[in-house]
Amino acid sequence: MDTFRYSDLLLRLEGFDPWLSSLGITPHPNDRIHAAFKILRKAEEVSRRGRETGVYTNIQAGDWFPIVESLEACDVFSAFQTEPSPAITAALKRALSGPAHPIGESPKNRDGRNIWYELALGAQWKLRGARVVVAEPDLQLIKDGITFLVACKRPAKEQSIHANIRDAVEQLQDNLDKVPQGAFGVAAINTSCVFNRGDKVFSGNLNTLGTLLEKELDKHRRYLLSVHDPRICCVMFDVATPSVGGQNVDLLRASYTVAQELKYPSIGSKTFRAHLRDIGSQHKY
């Protein structure tokens, strides 16, 4: 579980808009991320009054998800603020779009959060010491001299997970054909929208969340073990959701990662598993 105070997040976000401006991106107060910041400020005011008066007002379940996205914005800003690049600027321009909640998404407006997942995952890895570049296919991870191409997918529902895995495998194969031999591919499948469309709060423990994610991965193991391309070493499933149960904190985020080695165990799969251990995420493989 990651724990945070609203006031700390707001302090860390003070440089977000100047950073966008430095990249040539005009901050818009009504875009998806800035709408999330407004909810974060409202939550901080409610929390502050509660601490002062002892009378707390419950935060609506639908407000928790934008607060988690504010946390992700902190991560993206902290990870990439000193590494400007055309790729990051282009990704950010797309990532700020979309509805306030995933439940309002459609095929026409999902692009923003899809790109946001790529940035948030890369930021999470960078902030925990990994070497990550925003580059084709979506991210590139360099670990122990090995380059991993990472194709990120964010299925909208359980029924589309398989198609997203297949798309990621094809995307990786296309990109691996264009890079020097010795690189490996990883498919990163984010299931947050499958488990939570933005209107729920997770109340279980991390082991329960891990079990749910493992069961989802189990449904696709037969296909994953049928992929006959030794360059594609792993498929990972991850999930992140607002959670409850902390004391002396405002926000809990429950997150978990599981990974499946494909048909051909390799130095790539061994090294990627080591990467998951190194970043200290809750994981199982």
Backbone as CSV, one residue per row, in Angstrom:
resi,resn,N_x,N_y,N_z,CA_x,CA_y,CA_z,C_x,C_y,C_z
1,MET,0.844,-1.195,0.000,0.000,0.000,0.000,0.882,1.250,0.000
2,ASP,0.568,2.203,-0.846,1.227,3.511,-0.815,0.321,4.479,-0.067
3,THR,0.893,5.244,0.867,0.097,6.172,1.683,0.559,7.604,1.446
4,PHE,-0.405,8.538,1.456,-0.096,9.928,1.135,-1.025,10.875,1.892
5,ARG,-0.536,12.082,2.095,-1.374,13.169,2.611,-1.667,14.125,1.456
6,TYR,-2.895,14.632,1.426,-3.292,15.533,0.344,-2.384,16.751,0.282
7,SER,-2.050,17.299,1.439,-1.236,18.515,1.460,0.133,18.274,0.831
8,ASP,0.697,17.079,1.037,1.998,16.777,0.453,1.898,16.700,-1.072
9,LEU,0.807,16.108,-1.561,0.627,16.017,-3.013,0.502,17.399,-3.633
10,LEU,-0.300,18.272,-2.994,-0.485,19.619,-3.528,0.829,20.380,-3.561
11,LEU,1.647,20.198,-2.541,2.942,20.878,-2.507,3.826,20.392,-3.653
12,ARG,3.821,19.097,-3.887,4.648,18.540,-4.955,4.153,18.957,-6.331
13,LEU,2.858,19.263,-6.453,2.279,19.611,-7.749,2.422,21.086,-8.099
14,GLU,2.997,21.878,-7.234,3.111,23.310,-7.515,3.918,23.586,-8.778
15,GLY,4.837,22.709,-9.108,5.660,22.930,-10.304,5.109,22.301,-11.557
16,PHE,3.940,21.662,-11.483,3.434,20.925,-12.638,3.109,21.846,-13.815
17,ASP,2.351,22.913,-13.570,1.982,23.814,-14.667,3.189,24.538,-15.258
18,PRO,4.113,25.069,-14.423,5.325,25.649,-15.029,6.104,24.651,-15.876
19,TRP,6.089,23.384,-15.458,6.759,22.349,-16.252,6.085,22.182,-17.604
20,LEU,4.739,22.108,-17.615,4.032,22.010,-18.893,4.380,23.203,-19.782
21,SER,4.365,24.381,-19.209,4.657,25.589,-19.989,6.069,25.539,-20.571
22,SER,7.013,25.003,-19.804,8.392,24.916,-20.286,8.513,23.968,-21.468
23,LEU,7.547,23.042,-21.578,7.540,22.093,-22.696,6.720,22.601,-23.878
24,GLY,6.190,23.810,-23.741,5.372,24.370,-24.812,3.929,23.925,-24.763
25,ILE,3.486,23.398,-23.625,2.104,22.938,-23.453,1.367,23.941,-22.580
26,THR,0.269,24.480,-23.092,-0.521,25.448,-22.323,-1.411,24.719,-21.323
27,PRO,-1.257,24.971,-20.021,-2.129,24.315,-19.038,-3.576,24.791,-19.202
28,HIS,-4.509,23.860,-19.192,-5.926,24.186,-19.302,-6.638,23.761,-18.026
29,PRO,-7.282,24.692,-17.330,-7.871,24.368,-16.020,-8.971,23.329,-16.068
30,ASN,-9.538,23.085,-17.259,-10.659,22.151,-17.334,-10.306,20.811,-17.978
31,ASP,-9.017,20.566,-18.226,-8.683,19.262,-18.765,-8.763,18.207,-17.661
32,ARG,-8.597,16.963,-18.028,-8.816,15.852,-17.102,-7.936,15.926,-15.857
33,ILE,-6.659,16.198,-16.044,-5.744,16.201,-14.907,-5.984,17.400,-14.008
34,HIS,-6.249,18.567,-14.599,-6.495,19.738,-13.754,-7.836,19.625,-13.029
35,ALA,-8.802,18.928,-13.639,-10.042,18.640,-12.916,-9.759,17.751,-11.710
36,ALA,-8.822,16.818,-11.868,-8.424,15.971,-10.740,-7.751,16.797,-9.653
37,PHE,-6.948,17.783,-10.050,-6.304,18.647,-9.057,-7.347,19.416,-8.240
38,LYS,-8.428,19.840,-8.886,-9.490,20.553,-8.171,-10.111,19.665,-7.101
39,ILE,-10.325,18.401,-7.433,-10.886,17.467,-6.451,-9.886,17.232,-5.329
40,LEU,-8.607,17.178,-5.654,-7.586,17.022,-4.628,-7.603,18.209,-3.665
41,ARG,-7.726,19.432,-4.200,-7.769,20.610,-3.328,-9.025,20.592,-2.446
42,LYS,-10.148,20.153,-3.014,-11.373,20.046,-2.222,-11.210,19.022,-1.112
43,ALA,-10.574,17.890,-1.435,-10.362,16.853,-0.430,-9.442,17.344,0.678
44,GLU,-8.415,18.117,0.326,-7.514,18.662,1.340,-8.255,19.619,2.263
45,GLU,-9.159,20.433,1.707,-9.931,21.358,2.536,-10.834,20.590,3.501
46,VAL,-11.484,19.560,3.006,-12.341,18.735,3.869,-11.513,18.076,4.963
47,SER,-10.349,17.537,4.582,-9.483,16.878,5.550,-8.964,17.861,6.596
48,ARG,-8.587,19.056,6.157,-8.066,20.062,7.089,-9.134,20.479,8.091
49,ARG,-10.368,20.714,7.608,-11.447,21.088,8.528,-11.730,19.968,9.522
50,GLY,-11.641,18.741,9.048,-11.869,17.613,9.941,-10.830,17.543,11.045
51,ARG,-9.568,17.791,10.689,-8.514,17.761,11.705,-8.695,18.881,12.715
52,GLU,-9.196,20.013,12.247,-9.366,21.159,13.136,-10.591,21.047,14.031
53,THR,-11.658,20.464,13.499,-12.930,20.452,14.224,-13.311,19.080,14.772
54,GLY,-12.675,18.038,14.256,-13.060,16.691,14.659,-14.284,16.178,13.935
55,VAL,-14.834,16.979,13.019,-16.005,16.589,12.244,-15.567,16.380,10.802
56,TYR,-15.633,15.151,10.358,-15.144,14.810,9.022,-16.313,14.591,8.061
57,THR,-16.115,15.001,6.837,-17.092,14.772,5.772,-16.560,13.683,4.865
58,ASN,-17.396,12.685,4.582,-16.953,11.596,3.727,-16.707,12.083,2.304
59,ILE,-15.639,11.574,1.719,-15.345,11.855,0.317,-16.079,10.832,-0.534
60,GLN,-16.745,11.300,-1.569,-17.503,10.404,-2.434,-16.576,9.429,-3.144
61,ALA,-17.074,8.205,-3.349,-16.245,7.172,-3.984,-15.739,7.625,-5.352
62,GLY,-16.563,8.375,-6.080,-16.162,8.834,-7.403,-15.044,9.852,-7.391
63,ASP,-14.764,10.441,-6.213,-13.683,11.422,-6.112,-12.329,10.780,-5.841
64,TRP,-12.324,9.549,-5.385,-11.059,8.915,-5.037,-10.189,8.686,-6.266
65,PHE,-10.795,8.284,-7.370,-10.001,7.952,-8.545,-9.252,9.177,-9.080
66,PRO,-9.904,10.345,-9.223,-9.142,11.526,-9.651,-8.014,11.886,-8.689
67,ILE,-8.204,11.599,-7.399,-7.126,11.878,-6.448,-5.932,10.973,-6.713
68,VAL,-6.195,9.702,-7.039,-5.110,8.791,-7.402,-4.416,9.283,-8.673
69,GLU,-5.179,9.821,-9.621,-4.555,10.349,-10.834,-3.717,11.588,-10.523
70,SER,-4.091,12.353,-9.507,-3.246,13.466,-9.069,-1.914,12.930,-8.543
71,LEU,-1.965,11.833,-7.813,-0.741,11.188,-7.337,0.115,10.749,-8.518
72,GLU,-0.504,10.172,-9.540,0.252,9.758,-10.718,0.880,10.961,-11.410
73,ALA,0.171,12.098,-11.394,0.736,13.315,-11.981,1.991,13.743,-11.214
74,CYS,1.963,13.582,-9.896,3.162,13.863,-9.102,4.323,12.985,-9.549
75,ASP,4.031,11.707,-9.761,5.075,10.775,-10.173,5.631,11.144,-11.546
76,VAL,4.737,11.423,-12.492,5.173,11.763,-13.850,6.028,13.029,-13.825
77,PHE,5.585,14.036,-13.085,6.334,15.288,-12.974,7.701,15.042,-12.336
78,SER,7.723,14.315,-11.225,8.980,14.075,-10.511,9.961,13.271,-11.359
79,ALA,9.448,12.321,-12.127,10.327,11.439,-12.889,10.904,12.093,-14.130
80,PHE,10.107,12.935,-14.803,10.502,13.405,-16.126,10.804,14.902,-16.205
81,GLN,10.691,15.613,-15.096,10.820,17.076,-15.178,12.209,17.531,-15.631
82,THR,13.231,16.754,-15.355,14.589,17.159,-15.742,15.048,16.487,-17.029
83,GLU,14.149,15.783,-17.704,14.519,15.089,-18.931,13.565,15.441,-20.067
84,PRO,13.551,16.701,-20.489,12.639,17.074,-21.571,13.016,16.368,-22.866
85,SER,12.010,15.950,-23.603,12.250,15.323,-24.898,10.998,15.492,-25.734
86,PRO,11.140,15.490,-27.050,9.951,15.577,-27.915,8.956,14.459,-27.638
87,ALA,9.445,13.268,-27.292,8.544,12.141,-27.047,7.684,12.383,-25.810
88,ILE,8.292,12.906,-24.749,7.533,13.181,-23.523,6.534,14.298,-23.764
89,THR,6.942,15.329,-24.478,6.028,16.442,-24.768,4.834,15.954,-25.579
90,ALA,5.087,15.161,-26.614,3.998,14.648,-27.451,3.066,13.759,-26.640
91,ALA,3.631,12.924,-25.760,2.806,12.040,-24.942,1.949,12.844,-23.966
92,LEU,2.527,13.850,-23.343,1.771,14.659,-22.386,0.617,15.391,-23.050
93,LYS,0.837,15.906,-24.254,-0.233,16.616,-24.953,-1.446,15.707,-25.144
94,ARG,-1.203,14.445,-25.429,-2.312,13.504,-25.603,-2.867,13.039,-24.265
95,ALA,-1.995,12.888,-23.267,-2.380,12.253,-22.004,-3.314,13.102,-21.152
96,LEU,-3.346,14.396,-21.366,-4.171,15.273,-20.527,-5.637,15.269,-20.937
97,SER,-5.972,14.602,-22.032,-7.337,14.619,-22.540,-8.158,13.495,-21.925
98,GLY,-9.480,13.535,-22.169,-10.356,12.457,-21.733,-11.321,12.875,-20.653
99,PRO,-12.317,12.026,-20.359,-13.312,12.331,-19.336,-12.722,12.238,-17.933
100,ALA,-13.441,12.816,-16.970,-12.936,12.868,-15.601,-12.813,11.487,-14.974
101,HIS,-13.687,10.547,-15.378,-13.678,9.210,-14.808,-13.627,8.169,-15.926
102,PRO,-12.983,7.034,-15.685,-12.962,5.983,-16.701,-14.352,5.509,-17.109
103,ILE,-15.313,5.614,-16.202,-16.661,5.152,-16.525,-17.273,5.961,-17.660
104,GLY,-16.724,7.161,-17.905,-17.210,8.009,-18.986,-16.455,7.823,-20.285
105,GLU,-15.570,6.842,-20.341,-14.758,6.645,-21.539,-15.515,5.903,-22.641
106,SER,-15.121,6.172,-23.854,-15.606,5.471,-25.031,-14.402,5.245,-25.941
107,PRO,-14.555,4.445,-26.989,-13.415,4.246,-27.897,-12.873,5.549,-28.479
108,LYS,-13.692,6.580,-28.515,-13.265,7.848,-29.104,-12.480,8.734,-28.142
109,ASN,-12.588,8.489,-26.835,-11.923,9.405,-25.890,-11.024,8.689,-24.883
110,ARG,-10.638,7.442,-25.169,-9.804,6.674,-24.234,-8.316,6.954,-24.402
111,ASP,-7.938,7.630,-25.478,-6.517,7.791,-25.799,-5.739,8.453,-24.664
112,GLY,-6.343,9.456,-24.019,-5.630,10.192,-22.975,-5.151,9.296,-21.845
113,ARG,-6.067,8.515,-21.287,-5.662,7.632,-20.179,-4.771,6.489,-20.654
114,ASN,-4.944,6.057,-21.878,-4.053,5.017,-22.395,-2.605,5.507,-22.406
115,ILE,-2.396,6.724,-22.896,-1.050,7.303,-22.909,-0.590,7.607,-21.488
116,TRP,-1.530,8.042,-20.654,-1.190,8.355,-19.260,-0.634,7.126,-18.552
117,TYR,-1.197,5.959,-18.844,-0.691,4.740,-18.226,0.772,4.512,-18.597
118,GLU,1.126,4.742,-19.844,2.515,4.577,-20.258,3.427,5.499,-19.448
119,LEU,3.037,6.765,-19.319,3.851,7.718,-18.570,3.909,7.359,-17.087
120,ALA,2.773,6.960,-16.521,2.731,6.634,-15.093,3.573,5.396,-14.785
121,LEU,3.516,4.389,-15.663,4.320,3.193,-15.447,5.806,3.515,-15.567
122,GLY,6.163,4.269,-16.605,7.560,4.666,-16.753,8.044,5.487,-15.575
123,ALA,7.193,6.383,-15.077,7.562,7.215,-13.927,7.760,6.356,-12.681
124,GLN,6.857,5.414,-12.468,6.983,4.531,-11.304,8.321,3.797,-11.337
125,TRP,8.683,3.278,-12.487,9.951,2.549,-12.598,11.140,3.479,-12.409
126,LYS,11.100,4.666,-13.032,12.211,5.611,-12.906,12.412,6.048,-11.460
127,LEU,11.324,6.341,-10.768,11.438,6.837,-9.392,11.960,5.770,-8.443
128,ARG,11.923,4.527,-8.885,12.462,3.434,-8.061,13.803,2.940,-8.591
129,GLY,14.441,3.791,-9.390,15.826,3.543,-9.759,16.077,2.914,-11.106
130,ALA,15.033,2.642,-11.886,15.224,2.007,-13.186,15.578,3.046,-14.252
131,ARG,16.202,2.587,-15.303,16.519,3.445,-16.453,15.440,3.241,-17.505
132,VAL,14.647,4.276,-17.747,13.478,4.173,-18.624,13.482,5.333,-19.614
133,VAL,13.107,5.030,-20.852,12.986,6.042,-21.900,11.601,5.930,-22.517
134,VAL,10.962,7.075,-22.763,9.702,7.095,-23.499,10.046,7.002,-24.980
135,ALA,9.821,5.828,-25.555,10.214,5.569,-26.944,9.431,4.370,-27.446
136,GLU,9.477,4.142,-28.752,8.741,3.035,-29.365,9.164,1.681,-28.769
137,PRO,8.203,0.757,-28.558,6.789,0.897,-28.916,6.007,1.841,-28.001
138,ASP,6.297,1.821,-26.688,5.722,2.787,-25.754,6.775,3.234,-24.747
139,LEU,7.459,2.248,-24.147,8.560,2.509,-23.228,9.728,1.613,-23.590
140,GLN,10.924,2.048,-23.186,12.094,1.189,-23.264,12.777,1.176,-21.900
141,LEU,12.999,-0.009,-21.394,13.670,-0.227,-20.110,15.043,-0.811,-20.391
142,ILE,16.069,-0.240,-19.754,17.418,-0.768,-19.901,17.858,-1.299,-18.546
143,LYS,18.134,-2.596,-18.490,18.499,-3.263,-17.247,19.666,-4.205,-17.515
144,ASP,20.783,-4.006,-16.794,21.968,-4.863,-16.925,22.424,-4.980,-18.375
145,GLY,22.374,-3.868,-19.097,22.831,-3.846,-20.470,21.860,-4.415,-21.480
146,ILE,20.684,-4.839,-21.031,19.668,-5.401,-21.921,18.559,-4.381,-22.131
147,THR,18.163,-4.202,-23.366,17.060,-3.300,-23.685,15.764,-4.089,-23.782
148,PHE,14.753,-3.609,-23.066,13.421,-4.207,-23.124,12.462,-3.213,-23.780
149,LEU,11.837,-3.624,-24.865,10.776,-2.835,-25.464,9.476,-3.193,-24.747
150,VAL,8.749,-2.179,-24.317,7.541,-2.407,-23.521,6.336,-1.852,-24.271
151,ALA,5.402,-2.729,-24.594,4.142,-2.327,-25.225,3.065,-2.289,-24.142
152,CYS,2.477,-1.131,-23.944,1.508,-0.923,-22.871,0.078,-0.953,-23.419
153,LYS,-0.787,-1.698,-22.767,-2.187,-1.778,-23.163,-3.064,-1.603,-21.927
154,ARG,-4.222,-1.020,-22.153,-5.146,-0.723,-21.051,-6.558,-1.132,-21.476
155,PRO,-6.884,-2.421,-21.354,-8.205,-2.884,-21.793,-9.331,-2.216,-21.018
156,ALA,-10.434,-1.972,-21.728,-11.570,-1.291,-21.116,-12.435,-2.244,-20.303
157,LYS,-12.383,-3.524,-20.612,-13.222,-4.503,-19.930,-12.548,-5.861,-19.996
158,GLU,-13.033,-6.783,-19.174,-12.425,-8.104,-19.108,-12.434,-8.800,-20.468
159,GLN,-13.515,-8.621,-21.219,-13.664,-9.315,-22.487,-12.644,-8.867,-23.537
160,SER,-12.011,-7.728,-23.331,-11.048,-7.234,-24.324,-9.596,-7.468,-23.922
161,ILE,-9.366,-8.131,-22.797,-7.986,-8.369,-22.353,-7.225,-9.210,-23.379
162,HIS,-7.833,-10.296,-23.858,-7.128,-11.184,-24.782,-6.718,-10.444,-26.056
163,ALA,-7.629,-9.653,-26.597,-7.308,-8.901,-27.814,-6.173,-7.919,-27.559
164,ASN,-6.147,-7.322,-26.382,-5.073,-6.386,-26.045,-3.732,-7.102,-25.929
165,ILE,-3.740,-8.301,-25.365,-2.486,-9.068,-25.283,-1.975,-9.380,-26.682
166,ARG,-2.853,-9.839,-27.554,-2.451,-10.172,-28.924,-1.914,-8.929,-29.640
167,ASP,-2.589,-7.789,-29.449,-2.117,-6.549,-30.079,-0.731,-6.179,-29.565
168,ALA,-0.515,-6.360,-28.253,0.795,-6.036,-27.681,1.877,-6.941,-28.250
169,VAL,1.588,-8.234,-28.383,2.564,-9.177,-28.940,2.911,-8.782,-30.370
170,GLU,1.913,-8.467,-31.187,2.175,-8.064,-32.572,2.962,-6.759,-32.626
171,GLN,2.618,-5.815,-31.747,3.341,-4.543,-31.700,4.808,-4.781,-31.329
172,LEU,5.043,-5.652,-30.365,6.417,-5.957,-29.964,7.182,-6.618,-31.098
173,GLN,6.566,-7.551,-31.784,7.254,-8.229,-32.885,7.647,-7.248,-33.976
174,ASP,6.738,-6.338,-34.314,7.043,-5.331,-35.333,8.228,-4.464,-34.916
175,ASN,8.262,-4.067,-33.658,9.327,-3.181,-33.189,10.634,-3.927,-32.960
176,LEU,10.566,-5.174,-32.502,11.789,-5.944,-32.296,12.494,-6.222,-33.622
177,ASP,11.736,-6.268,-34.704,12.341,-6.455,-36.026,13.206,-5.260,-36.427
178,LYS,13.016,-4.124,-35.781,13.692,-2.896,-36.185,14.881,-2.536,-35.292
179,VAL,15.140,-3.331,-34.256,16.223,-3.002,-33.322,17.272,-4.100,-33.362
180,PRO,18.487,-3.825,-32.872,19.547,-4.839,-32.897,19.169,-6.098,-32.113
181,GLN,19.735,-7.198,-32.521,19.497,-8.466,-31.843,19.958,-8.376,-30.399
182,GLY,19.238,-9.043,-29.513,19.581,-9.012,-28.092,18.579,-8.266,-27.251
183,ALA,17.673,-7.525,-27.887,16.597,-6.842,-27.162,15.459,-7.831,-26.905
184,PHE,14.667,-7.541,-25.890,13.521,-8.380,-25.541,12.260,-7.528,-25.469
185,GLY,11.139,-8.204,-25.535,9.854,-7.511,-25.470,9.061,-7.905,-24.240
186,VAL,8.341,-6.934,-23.692,7.458,-7.145,-22.540,6.117,-6.497,-22.853
187,ALA,5.038,-7.234,-22.645,3.695,-6.673,-22.767,3.205,-6.287,-21.380
188,ALA,2.858,-5.024,-21.200,2.350,-4.520,-19.921,0.851,-4.274,-20.066
189,ILE,0.051,-5.049,-19.357,-1.404,-4.984,-19.459,-1.969,-4.401,-18.166
190,ASN,-2.487,-3.203,-18.244,-3.051,-2.558,-17.063,-4.530,-2.897,-16.938
191,THR,-4.902,-3.499,-15.814,-6.276,-3.957,-15.610,-7.066,-3.059,-14.666
192,SER,-6.562,-1.883,-14.381,-7.252,-0.999,-13.427,-8.686,-0.717,-13.847
193,CYS,-8.895,-0.482,-15.145,-10.234,-0.164,-15.626,-11.146,-1.391,-15.567
194,VAL,-10.561,-2.574,-15.685,-11.343,-3.807,-15.587,-11.892,-3.977,-14.170
195,PHE,-11.062,-3.687,-13.181,-11.459,-3.866,-11.789,-12.222,-2.669,-11.237
196,ASN,-11.929,-1.476,-11.724,-12.520,-0.267,-11.142,-12.686,0.786,-12.226
197,ARG,-13.931,1.094,-12.594,-14.205,2.100,-13.622,-14.155,3.520,-13.068
198,GLY,-13.635,3.671,-11.840,-13.492,4.998,-11.263,-14.553,5.342,-10.242
199,ASP,-15.406,4.393,-9.886,-16.493,4.675,-8.952,-16.451,3.770,-7.720
200,LYS,-15.294,3.131,-7.466,-15.193,2.201,-6.345,-13.911,2.459,-5.556
201,VAL,-13.885,1.931,-4.329,-12.709,1.976,-3.471,-12.431,0.561,-3.001
202,PHE,-11.195,0.119,-3.093,-10.830,-1.238,-2.686,-10.679,-1.294,-1.173
203,SER,-11.315,-2.285,-0.546,-11.296,-2.379,0.916,-10.628,-3.651,1.425
204,GLY,-10.050,-4.456,0.533,-9.389,-5.678,0.958,-7.917,-5.446,1.240
205,ASN,-7.182,-6.557,1.425,-5.740,-6.439,1.619,-5.014,-6.747,0.310
206,LEU,-3.708,-6.516,0.297,-2.956,-6.665,-0.942,-2.943,-8.111,-1.442
207,ASN,-2.939,-9.052,-0.522,-2.962,-10.448,-0.960,-4.241,-10.766,-1.727
208,THR,-5.346,-10.187,-1.278,-6.612,-10.384,-1.986,-6.542,-9.779,-3.384
209,LEU,-5.988,-8.580,-3.475,-5.851,-7.933,-4.779,-4.947,-8.763,-5.691
210,GLY,-3.863,-9.279,-5.135,-2.966,-10.113,-5.916,-3.630,-11.381,-6.410
211,THR,-4.469,-11.982,-5.575,-5.191,-13.192,-5.978,-6.142,-12.907,-7.126
212,LEU,-6.845,-11.791,-7.048,-7.762,-11.412,-8.127,-7.006,-11.212,-9.436
213,LEU,-5.854,-10.567,-9.353,-5.072,-10.304,-10.560,-4.489,-11.597,-11.118
214,GLU,-4.036,-12.474,-10.235,-3.491,-13.759,-10.671,-4.551,-14.585,-11.385
215,LYS,-5.776,-14.563,-10.870,-6.862,-15.309,-11.518,-7.133,-14.772,-12.921
216,GLU,-7.015,-13.461,-13.080,-7.225,-12.871,-14.403,-6.121,-13.313,-15.357
217,LEU,-4.893,-13.323,-14.870,-3.786,-13.771,-15.714,-3.927,-15.250,-16.068
218,ASP,-4.409,-16.051,-15.128,-4.564,-17.491,-15.372,-5.420,-17.781,-16.609
219,LYS,-6.391,-16.927,-16.865,-7.295,-17.142,-17.996,-6.562,-17.068,-19.336
220,HIS,-5.375,-16.498,-19.338,-4.673,-16.255,-20.599,-3.339,-17.002,-20.679
221,ARG,-3.038,-17.837,-19.688,-1.735,-18.516,-19.675,-1.565,-19.436,-20.884
222,ARG,-2.627,-20.150,-21.276,-2.495,-21.079,-22.408,-2.051,-20.338,-23.663
223,TYR,-2.676,-19.187,-23.925,-2.260,-18.419,-25.101,-0.831,-17.909,-24.927
224,LEU,-0.504,-17.401,-23.744,0.827,-16.834,-23.533,1.912,-17.881,-23.756
225,LEU,1.667,-19.103,-23.329,2.648,-20.165,-23.497,2.691,-20.698,-24.926
226,SER,1.772,-20.216,-25.752,1.770,-20.637,-27.156,2.493,-19.640,-28.056
227,VAL,2.949,-18.536,-27.507,3.642,-17.518,-28.300,5.053,-18.026,-28.604
228,HIS,5.326,-18.301,-29.864,6.602,-18.906,-30.269,7.559,-17.825,-30.769
229,ASP,7.923,-16.927,-29.886,8.894,-15.891,-30.234,9.786,-15.674,-29.018
230,PRO,10.990,-16.219,-29.042,11.868,-16.136,-27.868,12.264,-14.717,-27.498
231,ARG,12.022,-13.751,-28.392,12.364,-12.364,-28.074,11.375,-11.757,-27.088
232,ILE,10.146,-12.267,-27.038,9.134,-11.753,-26.117,9.213,-12.584,-24.845
233,CYS,9.683,-11.969,-23.773,10.062,-12.749,-22.597,8.996,-12.785,-21.514
234,CYS,8.188,-11.747,-21.380,7.239,-11.688,-20.265,5.990,-10.904,-20.652
235,VAL,4.897,-11.245,-19.996,3.691,-10.418,-19.991,3.384,-10.098,-18.538
236,MET,3.197,-8.836,-18.234,2.846,-8.434,-16.876,1.444,-7.847,-16.852
237,PHE,0.716,-8.166,-15.807,-0.572,-7.552,-15.510,-0.370,-6.684,-14.277
238,ASP,-0.899,-5.472,-14.294,-0.852,-4.668,-13.075,-2.195,-3.987,-12.847
239,VAL,-2.394,-3.523,-11.632,-3.619,-2.845,-11.237,-3.269,-1.834,-10.150
240,ALA,-3.935,-0.693,-10.167,-3.798,0.305,-9.112,-5.179,0.888,-8.844
241,THR,-5.533,1.026,-7.580,-6.874,1.491,-7.229,-6.842,2.227,-5.904
242,PRO,-7.734,3.198,-5.707,-7.855,3.805,-4.379,-8.220,2.740,-3.356
243,SER,-7.728,2.924,-2.135,-7.992,1.952,-1.089,-8.284,2.678,0.215
244,VAL,-8.734,1.943,1.210,-9.062,2.502,2.523,-8.374,1.662,3.587
245,GLY,-8.297,2.242,4.790,-7.804,1.468,5.921,-6.608,2.062,6.620
246,GLY,-6.074,3.187,6.162,-4.904,3.764,6.802,-5.253,4.703,7.942
247,GLN,-4.321,4.916,8.822,-4.462,5.870,9.903,-3.432,6.972,9.704
248,ASN,-3.840,8.203,10.003,-2.966,9.377,9.894,-2.506,9.632,8.465
249,VAL,-3.259,9.130,7.510,-3.006,9.429,6.104,-4.334,9.760,5.450
250,ASP,-4.274,10.451,4.326,-5.493,10.804,3.611,-5.820,9.800,2.522
251,LEU,-4.810,9.269,1.871,-5.026,8.453,0.682,-4.195,7.185,0.744
252,LEU,-4.812,6.079,0.393,-4.089,4.833,0.175,-4.305,4.398,-1.262
253,ARG,-3.237,3.955,-1.892,-3.327,3.381,-3.234,-2.850,1.937,-3.158
254,ALA,-3.724,1.018,-3.515,-3.349,-0.391,-3.553,-2.918,-0.732,-4.970
255,SER,-1.762,-1.336,-5.109,-1.283,-1.711,-6.445,-0.607,-3.064,-6.366
256,TYR,-0.656,-3.779,-7.490,-0.086,-5.123,-7.527,0.307,-5.443,-8.968
257,THR,1.337,-6.254,-9.110,1.808,-6.684,-10.420,2.041,-8.182,-10.414
258,VAL,1.597,-8.860,-11.446,1.950,-10.263,-11.644,2.556,-10.385,-13.038
259,ALA,3.467,-11.325,-13.205,4.141,-11.477,-14.492,4.230,-12.941,-14.871
260,GLN,4.101,-13.205,-16.149,4.172,-14.571,-16.688,5.330,-14.665,-17.674
261,GLU,6.260,-15.563,-17.388,7.308,-15.875,-18.334,6.685,-16.631,-19.509
262,LEU,7.132,-16.358,-20.724,6.540,-17.029,-21.873,7.226,-18.373,-22.143
263,LYS,7.013,-18.922,-23.321,7.385,-20.308,-23.606,8.877,-20.572,-23.446
264,TYR,9.703,-19.550,-23.726,11.143,-19.752,-23.735,11.801,-18.946,-22.610
265,PRO,12.075,-19.549,-21.455,12.810,-18.832,-20.400,14.159,-18.367,-20.948
266,SER,14.566,-17.176,-20.544,15.758,-16.588,-21.150,16.419,-15.640,-20.170
267,ILE,17.569,-15.126,-20.568,18.220,-14.082,-19.781,17.317,-12.855,-19.692
268,GLY,16.489,-12.679,-20.729,15.556,-11.557,-20.702,14.512,-11.708,-19.614
269,SER,13.877,-12.880,-19.529,12.854,-13.078,-18.509,13.471,-13.034,-17.115
270,LYS,14.665,-13.600,-16.956,15.342,-13.561,-15.656,15.650,-12.127,-15.241
271,THR,16.118,-11.327,-16.193,16.489,-9.940,-15.883,15.258,-9.092,-15.612
272,PHE,14.180,-9.333,-16.353,12.971,-8.541,-16.101,12.378,-8.884,-14.743
273,ARG,12.421,-10.137,-14.343,11.940,-10.493,-13.014,12.783,-9.805,-11.942
274,ALA,14.079,-9.714,-12.198,14.963,-9.007,-11.263,14.593,-7.531,-11.189
275,HIS,14.203,-6.971,-12.326,13.749,-5.571,-12.336,12.534,-5.394,-11.435
276,LEU,11.566,-6.294,-11.521,10.386,-6.183,-10.666,10.760,-6.278,-9.189
277,ARG,11.711,-7.143,-8.878,12.163,-7.225,-7.489,12.853,-5.938,-7.064
278,ASP,13.674,-5.395,-7.950,14.455,-4.207,-7.611,13.580,-2.993,-7.316
279,ILE,12.480,-2.842,-8.067,11.647,-1.663,-7.856,10.766,-1.817,-6.634
280,GLY,10.727,-3.021,-6.060,10.036,-3.193,-4.790,8.534,-3.170,-4.876
281,SER,7.961,-3.406,-6.076,6.512,-3.418,-6.193,5.962,-4.733,-5.656
282,GLN,4.716,-4.710,-5.223,4.067,-5.961,-4.852,3.879,-6.758,-6.126
283,HIS,4.454,-7.942,-6.185,4.403,-8.674,-7.432,4.460,-10.174,-7.185
284,LYS,4.093,-10.894,-8.205,4.169,-12.358,-8.182,4.448,-12.824,-9.596
285,TYR,5.313,-13.806,-9.752,5.622,-14.286,-11.098,6.006,-15.749,-11.043
